[in-house]
């Protein structure tokens, strides 16, 4: 973790809190981590989406999960009609 901290400029304590979920990364920290991890394309987009989700309040995440489940159920219903 010390090497990642040195290479990204993010302190070891902050990296530890990010890793354990005690803290969500800022947009600038996400950019630094993407660069360090050499992520691009869909991997970078997925990493970014997870970081945004980590900053999203629990109540909103629950509503998103419910909406996603309802959409999947509706899609399954349409497929059965075909």
N, C-alpha and C positions, 0 to 999 in steps of 0.2 A: 504494500500500500504506500510505502514511503516513495518508491519509484514513481508511482502514478501521481502522487502529490507533487513531486518535484517536476515532473514533465508537464502537468496540467496547470500548476499554480494554485490548485485547490488543496487546502490544508488536510492533513491526515485525519484530523478530528471531524471535519466536515464530510470527507469521503466515508468515514466510518458511519456517520449518521445517515448518509445517503444509502449506504449498503444495507443498513438494518431497517430502513424505512422510517426512521425517526424524523427525517427531514426530506422534503422534496427538492430536487435540483432547480436552480434558477435557469432561465433561458441561456444565460452566458455559460453556466456550468455544463449544460447539455451540449453546447457547441464545443467546448473544450474536451469533453469526454468523447464526443463523436470523432473529433480529430485524433485524439490519442488512440482510440480503439480502431481507427481507420475504417469506420463504417460508412457505407455509401448506399445509394439506391433504396431498395425496399427495407434493408436492414436498418439504415439510418432513419427512415420514416417510422418504422416500428418502434425503435428506441425513443424517438421524439414523442410519439403518441403515448407511450408508457410513461414518459416523464410528465407530460401534460396531465395524464390521468392521475398521476400521483399527487398533483397539486389541486385536483378537483375534489370538492367537498363530498363526503360520504353519501349524503342525501342525493346529490346530483348523480353520483356513480350508480346508486341503486335505481334511480329513475331511468338512467340510460340502459341498465341491464334489463329492466322490465320492458322497455320499448323494443330492445333488440330481441328479446324472447317472443314478444307479441308479433314482431315482423317475421321472425323465423317460422312461427306457427301459421301465420297467414300464407306464407310462401309454400309451406308443406301442404296446406289445404288446397291451394291452387294447383299444385303439382298432381294431387290426387284426382282432381277434376279433369285433367288432360288425358 
